[in-house]
Amino acid sequence: MKNIELLRFITAGSVDDGKSTLIGRLLHDSKSIFEDQLCAIEKTTKKRGLEGVDLSLLTDGLQAEREQGITIDVAYRYFATPKRKFIIADTPGHEQYTRNMVTGASTANLAIILIDARRGVLTQTRRHAYLASLVGIPHLVVAVNKMDLVGYSQEVFESIVKQFEEFASGLNLRNIIPIPISALAGDNVVERGSSMPWYGGETLLEVLENIEIDHDINMEDFRFPVQWVCRPQTEEWHDFRGYMGRIESGSLRIGDAVTVLPSGRASRVRAISTFDGNLVEAVAPQSVTLLLEDEIDISRGDMIVKSENRPDLSREFEAMLCWLSEDRLDVRRRYLIKHATKTARIIIDRIACRVNVNTLEQESGGEALSMNDIARVGFKVQHALAIDSYAKNRATGSFIVIDEATNNTVAAGMMI
């Protein structure tokens, strides 16, 4: 079987906009569910006194969700077509689950934001568009759903798209693709249907299958966080010293001049090794073992970069922080930062401002953050970090914050 591309995408929007139904429709119409699953869903639908098949049950897996009829956690689903493999994250619509949205969006190549054609652009629509912009999702599909309930009106669709684009003009969204759909009836999801002949664009599945994602990885800046130093204690491999990890961005060839950060020591690449053999060149996101010409003291958490293209090396920086924990941020507590493969102690120096994710207005920072708060925060780090801005490089511009006492992840951050 040939190796086909993987696309990660999320669905987001307001409560009851039809996110779970849309995913159920994608799975159902692309023949990606088992017969026993379909039978179970049909039985549950009948128990609820409904007709047909409630496709939202394919993703609303938690008992609390089934009881409330809403999605309260990130539900992941997997399916494939002959063109591409997919991982879907169905994220919550409620405001109190902002952290779940950020979690699901952090690795996504594309976001689908659903808008109810009867209600238009709502506060939660704007909030999720802002979050998609914040975490750097490169492609945004604006799916105007429930078109069957507005008579498949072209005027309604175009009015909503105009309203959304006016709002989105203030955000860093590179590629916006509007599509009119009916998740319940299936129009423009997998099949085109005959209800909207005025729409000449691609169906949702066609967009998912054909959108270009190669350039979503930064191929200009070589960044190699060292995960492991390999030194086999055998007579045959006594002198072997390899640096193992994943290339997070960029590419590297044998003979390239490299620098190890934070030490600043320089060398050249002697060999690039993988389980399948040696390479002349390696590119992101390959996992490789690097051998250098010089013997340098390198350990886990160090970063190997090209000598002519280095990231900033800093012990103080500002970042956008999404607070994930139910326990409020306490500047007196001890926290750790996990950046790439490096872990270090940090001090949260200041909360510069807090973002109101419903109005996008910046408010006074205060001295604490509660769950789901998003703020611009200043940090001081125990050891210098090799950092890029998140807008430039998602891999080296992101981090998590860990409570040292409990070892719980309490926040996710993006370098400014």
C-alpha positions in Angstrom: 0.0 0.0 0.0 1.4 3.4 -0.9 2.2 6.0 1.7 -0.5 8.6 1.5 -0.7 12.0 3.2 -2.2 12.6 6.6 -4.4 15.6 7.2 -5.4 16.7 10.8 -8.4 18.9 11.0 -10.8 20.2 13.6 -14.5 21.2 13.7 -15.5 24.1 15.7 -18.4 26.5 16.1 -21.3 27.4 18.3 -23.4 24.9 20.2 -25.9 22.9 18.0 -24.3 24.2 14.8 -24.1 20.5 13.7 -20.4 19.7 14.2 -20.9 16.1 15.4 -23.6 15.5 12.7 -21.1 16.8 10.0 -18.4 14.4 11.1 -21.0 11.6 11.2 -22.0 12.5 7.7 -18.4 12.5 6.5 -17.8 9.0 8.0 -21.1 7.6 6.8 -21.0 8.9 3.2 -17.3 8.0 2.8 -18.1 4.4 3.9 -15.8 4.7 7.0 -18.0 3.2 9.6 -18.7 -0.5 10.4 -22.0 -2.1 10.0 -22.4 -2.9 13.7 -21.7 0.8 14.5 -24.4 1.8 12.2 -26.9 -0.7 13.7 -26.1 0.6 17.2 -26.7 4.2 16.1 -30.0 3.3 14.5 -31.2 1.6 17.7 -30.2 4.6 19.8 -31.9 6.9 17.4 -35.2 4.9 17.7 -35.0 4.9 21.5 -34.9 8.7 21.3 -38.1 8.7 19.2 -36.3 10.1 16.2 -36.6 9.1 12.6 -33.7 8.0 10.4 -30.1 7.9 11.8 -28.7 10.4 14.2 -25.2 10.6 12.8 -23.9 12.8 15.6 -23.8 9.7 17.8 -20.7 8.6 16.0 -18.7 11.3 17.8 -20.6 12.2 20.9 -19.1 9.2 22.8 -19.1 10.4 26.4 -22.1 9.5 28.5 -22.5 13.1 29.7 -22.5 14.3 26.1 -25.2 11.8 25.2 -27.4 12.9 28.1 -27.0 16.6 27.4 -26.9 16.3 23.6 -23.8 18.4 23.4 -20.0 17.8 22.9 -17.9 18.6 26.0 -14.6 16.9 25.2 -12.4 16.6 22.1 -13.6 13.5 20.3 -11.0 12.1 17.8 -12.0 10.0 14.8 -10.0 8.5 12.0 -10.9 7.7 8.4 -9.3 7.5 5.0 -10.1 7.8 1.3 -7.9 6.7 -1.6 -6.4 10.1 -1.7 -5.6 10.9 1.9 -5.8 9.8 5.6 -7.6 12.0 8.1 -7.6 12.6 11.9 -10.7 14.6 13.0 -10.9 16.5 16.3 -14.5 17.4 17.1 -14.1 20.3 19.6 -16.6 21.7 22.1 -18.7 24.8 21.3 -19.3 26.0 24.8 -17.2 28.9 26.1 -16.1 27.0 29.2 -14.3 24.5 27.0 -11.9 26.9 25.3 -9.0 24.8 26.5 -10.3 21.7 24.7 -10.5 23.7 21.5 -6.9 24.9 21.9 -5.8 21.3 22.6 -7.5 19.9 19.5 -6.3 22.8 17.3 -2.6 22.7 18.3 -1.6 20.1 15.7 -4.3 20.8 13.0 -3.6 21.6 9.4 -7.1 22.8 8.8 -10.2 24.0 10.8 -13.8 23.7 9.8 -15.9 26.4 11.5 -19.6 25.8 11.2 -22.1 28.5 11.1 -25.9 28.0 11.5 -27.4 29.5 8.4 -30.4 30.7 10.4 -28.3 32.5 13.1 -25.3 33.8 11.1 -22.0 34.8 12.8 -22.2 34.5 16.6 -19.9 35.4 19.4 -18.7 31.8 19.6 -18.0 31.8 15.9 -15.7 34.8 16.3 -14.1 33.2 19.4 -13.2 30.0 17.6 -12.0 31.9 14.5 -9.7 33.9 16.9 -8.4 30.7 18.5 -7.7 29.1 15.1 -5.7 32.2 14.2 -3.9 32.2 17.6 -2.7 28.6 17.2 -1.7 29.2 13.6 -4.0 26.9 11.6 -3.1 27.7 8.0 -6.5 26.8 6.3 -10.0 27.7 7.5 -13.2 26.3 6.0 -16.3 28.3 6.8 -19.0 25.8 6.5 -22.4 27.5 6.5 -24.6 24.6 7.7 -28.3 23.9 7.8 -28.8 25.5 4.4 -31.9 23.2 4.0 -33.6 25.3 6.8 -33.2 28.6 4.8 -34.4 27.2 1.5 -30.8 26.8 0.2 -30.7 30.6 -0.3 -27.7 31.9 -2.1 -28.3 35.4 -0.6 -28.3 34.1 3.0 -25.0 32.2 2.3 -23.3 35.2 0.7 -24.4 37.6 3.5 -23.0 35.3 6.2 -19.7 34.9 4.3 -19.4 38.7 3.9 -20.1 39.2 7.6 -17.4 36.6 8.6 -14.8 37.9 6.2 -15.3 41.5 7.6 -14.6 40.1 11.1 -11.7 37.9 10.0 -9.9 40.7 8.2 -8.4 41.6 11.6 -7.0 38.1 12.2 -4.0 36.4 10.7 -6.0 33.8 8.7 -4.2 33.0 5.4 -6.7 30.9 3.5 -10.5 31.1 4.1 -12.7 28.7 2.0 -16.5 29.2 2.3 -18.8 26.3 1.6 -22.7 26.1 1.9 -23.7 22.7 3.3 -26.4 20.6 4.9 -24.9 18.0 7.2 -28.3 16.5 7.8 -29.1 16.1 4.1 -25.6 15.6 3.0 -25.4 18.4 0.4 -21.9 19.5 -0.4 -20.3 17.3 2.3 -19.2 14.2 0.3 -21.7 14.4 -2.5 -22.7 17.7 -4.2 -26.5 17.1 -4.3 -28.9 19.1 -6.5 -30.2 21.7 -4.0 -27.6 24.4 -4.6 -26.8 24.6 -8.3 -25.6 28.1 -7.8 -22.5 26.9 -5.8 -19.6 26.1 -8.2 -16.9 25.3 -5.6 -15.6 22.0 -4.2 -17.5 19.8 -1.8 -16.1 19.7 1.8 -14.5 16.3 1.2 -12.9 17.5 -2.1 -11.3 20.4 -0.2 -10.1 18.0 2.5 -8.6 15.7 -0.1 -7.0 18.3 -2.3 -5.8 21.1 0.0 -2.0 21.5 -0.1 -0.4 20.9 3.3 3.3 20.3 2.4 4.1 24.0 2.8 2.5 24.1 6.3 5.8 22.9 7.7 8.6 25.5 7.9 11.2 24.2 5.4 13.5 27.2 5.7 14.8 27.0 9.3 16.5 23.8 10.3 15.6 22.9 13.9 16.6 19.6 15.5 15.8 19.3 19.2 18.0 16.5 20.6 15.8 13.8 22.2 18.5 11.2 23.0 22.2 10.7 22.8 23.0 7.3 21.5 26.3 5.7 22.8 26.2 1.9 22.4 28.5 0.3 25.0 29.9 -2.4 22.7 33.3 -3.0 21.4 32.1 -2.6 17.8 30.4 0.7 18.4 32.7 2.0 21.1 33.3 5.3 19.3 29.8 5.9 18.1 28.0 9.0 19.3 24.7 9.8 17.6 22.2 12.5 18.4 18.6 11.2 17.9 15.4 13.2 17.4 12.9 14.5 14.9 13.6 17.3 12.5 10.9 19.8 13.4 11.5 22.1 10.5 13.9 22.6 7.5 16.3 20.2 5.9 19.9 19.1 6.4 22.6 17.6 4.2 25.9 15.8 4.9 28.7 18.4 5.2 26.4 21.2 6.4 27.8 23.5 9.1 25.8 23.3 12.3 25.8 24.9 15.7 24.6 23.4 19.0 22.5 25.6 21.2 22.8 26.9 23.9 26.5 26.1 24.0 27.2 27.7 20.6 29.7 25.0 19.6 30.1 24.4 15.9 30.7 21.4 13.7 29.7 19.7 10.5 27.4 16.8 9.7 29.3 13.6 9.1 26.4 11.2 8.6 22.6 11.1 8.8 21.2 7.7 9.8 17.7 6.1 10.0 16.4 2.6 10.6 16.3 2.2 6.8 19.9 3.1 6.3 22.0 6.2 5.8 20.8 9.4 4.0 22.5 12.2 2.1 19.7 14.6 3.0 16.9 14.6 5.6 13.9 16.9 5.8 11.1 17.7 8.4 9.4 15.8 9.9 11.8 12.8 9.6 13.2 11.2 12.7 17.0 10.6 12.3 20.3 10.1 14.1 22.9 12.8 13.4 26.7 12.2 13.6 29.0 15.2 13.7 32.6 15.5 12.7 33.6 16.9 16.1 33.1 15.5 19.6 30.9 18.0 21.4 29.2 17.7 24.7 25.5 17.5 23.7 22.6 16.4 25.8 18.8 16.0 25.6 17.2 19.4 25.3 20.0 21.0 23.2 19.1 22.1 19.7 21.1 21.6 16.6 20.6 24.3 13.9 22.4 25.4 10.8 25.2 27.8 11.6 24.0 30.5 9.3 20.4 30.3 10.5 20.0 30.4 14.2 16.9 31.1 16.4 16.9 33.6 19.2 18.6 32.4 22.4 16.9 34.0 25.4 16.1 33.6 29.1 13.3 36.2 29.0 10.4 36.3 26.5 6.7 37.1 26.1 4.1 34.6 24.9 0.4 34.1 24.5 -0.7 31.7 27.2 -3.9 29.6 27.4 -4.5 28.5 31.0 -5.7 24.9 31.1 -5.9 24.1 34.7 -8.8 24.3 37.1 -6.3 25.7 39.7 -5.7 29.4 39.1 -2.2 30.6 38.1 -0.3 31.5 41.3 3.0 33.4 40.7 4.3 32.1 44.0 4.1 28.4 42.8 7.0 26.7 41.0 6.4 26.0 37.4 8.4 24.2 34.6 8.4 25.0 30.9 8.6 22.1 28.4 9.9 23.6 25.1 10.7 21.1 22.4 12.8 18.5 24.3 14.1 20.9 27.0 12.6 21.3 30.4 13.5 24.2 32.7 12.2 26.1 35.7 10.4 29.4 35.0 9.1 32.4 36.7 5.9 34.0 35.4 7.1 37.6 35.6 4.0 39.5 34.6 0.6 39.2 33.0 0.7 42.1 30.5 -2.9 41.8 29.3 -5.8 39.4 29.1 -7.7 38.7 25.8 -11.5 38.7 25.9 -12.0 35.9 23.4 -15.6 36.9 22.8 -14.9 40.6 21.8 -11.1 40.2 21.1 -10.5 43.3 23.2 -7.4 43.4 25.4 -8.1 43.9 29.1 -6.0 44.5 32.2 -3.9 41.5 33.0 -4.3 41.4 36.7 -2.3 39.0 38.9 -3.9 35.6 38.2 -5.4 33.5 35.4 -8.3 31.1 35.6 -9.1 28.1 33.4 -9.6 29.0 29.7 -8.1 32.5 30.2 -5.8 33.7 27.4 -3.3 36.3 28.2 0.0 37.9 27.1 2.5 36.8 29.7 6.2 37.6 30.5 8.5 34.7 31.5 12.0 34.4 33.0 13.6 31.0 32.4 16.3 29.2 34.4 18.2 28.2 31.2 18.3 30.0 27.9 15.9 28.6 25.3 16.4 28.5 21.5 13.1 30.0 20.4 11.3 31.2 17.2 8.1 33.1 17.1 5.1 30.8 16.8 4.0 32.5 13.6 7.3 31.6 12.0 7.7 28.0 13.4 4.9 26.2 15.3 7.3 23.5 16.5 9.9 25.8 18.2 7.5 28.6 19.0 5.2 26.5 21.3 5.5 25.1 24.8 3.6 23.8 27.8 3.8 24.9 31.4 3.9 22.2 34.1 3.1 22.5 37.8 6.3 21.2 39.5 4.4 20.0 42.6 1.8 17.9 40.8 3.4 17.3 37.4 0.2 18.4 35.8 0.2 20.4 32.5 -1.4 23.7 33.4 -1.0 25.9 30.3 -0.1 26.0 26.7 1.9 28.8 25.2 2.9 30.4 21.9 6.0 32.6 21.5 5.3 36.1 20.2 
